[in-house]
Amino acid sequence: MLSLRPKAAELVFQVFGRSLHPELFQVSATREIDRGNYRASICITDSGHVVTWRHDGTTLTEVATGTSQPLPQKRRLLSHRIAGERTDRVQCRGGVTYETCFQLETVPAELFWSFQQEILLAGSRRGMLHRFEAAGRLATGAVSWIDLETRPRGLLLQAYHTFPDDLAIVKSQSLFEAV
C-alpha cells in the first residue's frame, strides 16, 4: 500500500490531556515502554506520530498530523500549525510537566536527500524507523525516525519526519516528566 503524506503546509501539532482512539490513525510502527513510574506508547503514523504517556492517573497524548485528521476538541491542551519553529510547555497536576520544541524546515533538494540518508543510517542503529513506499514520481518515499531516551522520571523523544513532495523536514523534541 502506498502512503501519501499530507502537504507540509497542512501539518498540526497537538497535545491532549487524554488518550485518543488508535483507530483514528494509520499506524506504521509501534513501541511500548513501561518504566514502572510511567508507561508510554509511541506510534509512527502515515502523517507523523502519536505518543501517549501515562503517569499516576495523568495521561498526555502528543500528535503530529495533518489538519484533515479528525481529532476531538475535548481536553486539547495545545494546538499549533507546524510552521517555522515553536516551543511550548504544559504544567499538569501531580507535578507532571510536558515541554516541546518543533519546527518545519524546507531545504534544497541535495540537502533534503542527504538528511534523509542520515536519518536512515541513524534509525538503523537505534530508535524507531519507518520507511514509506514512494508515491508518484519520486523514487524514494518519506521516512520517519523517532529516537527515544527513557529516564527514571520521564521520556525524551526526538522525532524526524520527511515530506519528499515538499522537500520538507519536521523535527520535534519532547520531554514528558514526572517530579
Rosetta blueprint (number, residue, H / E / L):
1 M L
2 L L
3 S L
4 L L
5 R L
6 P L
7 K L
8 A H
9 A H
10 E H
11 L E
12 V E
13 F E
14 Q E
15 V E
16 F E
17 G L
18 R L
19 S L
20 L L
21 H L
22 P H
23 E H
24 L H
25 F L
26 Q L
27 V E
28 S E
29 A E
30 T E
31 R E
32 E E
33 I E
34 D E
35 R L
36 G L
37 N L
38 Y L
39 R E
40 A E
41 S E
42 I E
43 C E
44 I E
45 T E
46 D L
47 S L
48 G L
49 H E
50 V E
51 V E
52 T E
53 W E
54 R E
55 H E
56 D L
57 G L
58 T E
59 T E
60 L E
61 T E
62 E E
63 V E
64 A E
65 T E
66 G E
67 T L
68 S L
69 Q L
70 P L
71 L L
72 P L
73 Q L
74 K L
75 R L
76 R E
77 L E
78 L E
79 S E
80 H E
81 R E
82 I L
83 A L
84 G L
85 E E
86 R E
87 T E
88 D E
89 R E
90 V E
91 Q E
92 C L
93 R H
94 G H
95 G H
96 V E
97 T E
98 Y E
99 E E
100 T E
101 C E
102 F E
103 Q E
104 L E
105 E E
106 T E
107 V L
108 P L
109 A H
110 E H
111 L H
112 F H
113 W H
114 S H
115 F H
116 Q H
117 Q H
118 E H
119 I H
120 L H
121 L H
122 A H
123 G H
124 S H
125 R H
126 R L
127 G L
128 M E
129 L E
130 H E
131 R E
132 F L
133 E L
134 A L
135 A L
136 G L
137 R L
138 L L
139 A L
140 T L
141 G L
142 A L
143 V E
144 S E
145 W E
146 I E
147 D E
148 L E
149 E E
150 T E
151 R L
152 P L
153 R L
154 G E
155 L E
156 L E
157 L E
158 Q E
159 A E
160 Y E
161 H E
162 T E
163 F E
164 P H
165 D H
166 D H
167 L L
168 A E
169 I E
170 V E
171 K E
172 S E
173 Q E
174 S E
175 L E
176 F E
177 E E
178 A E
179 V L
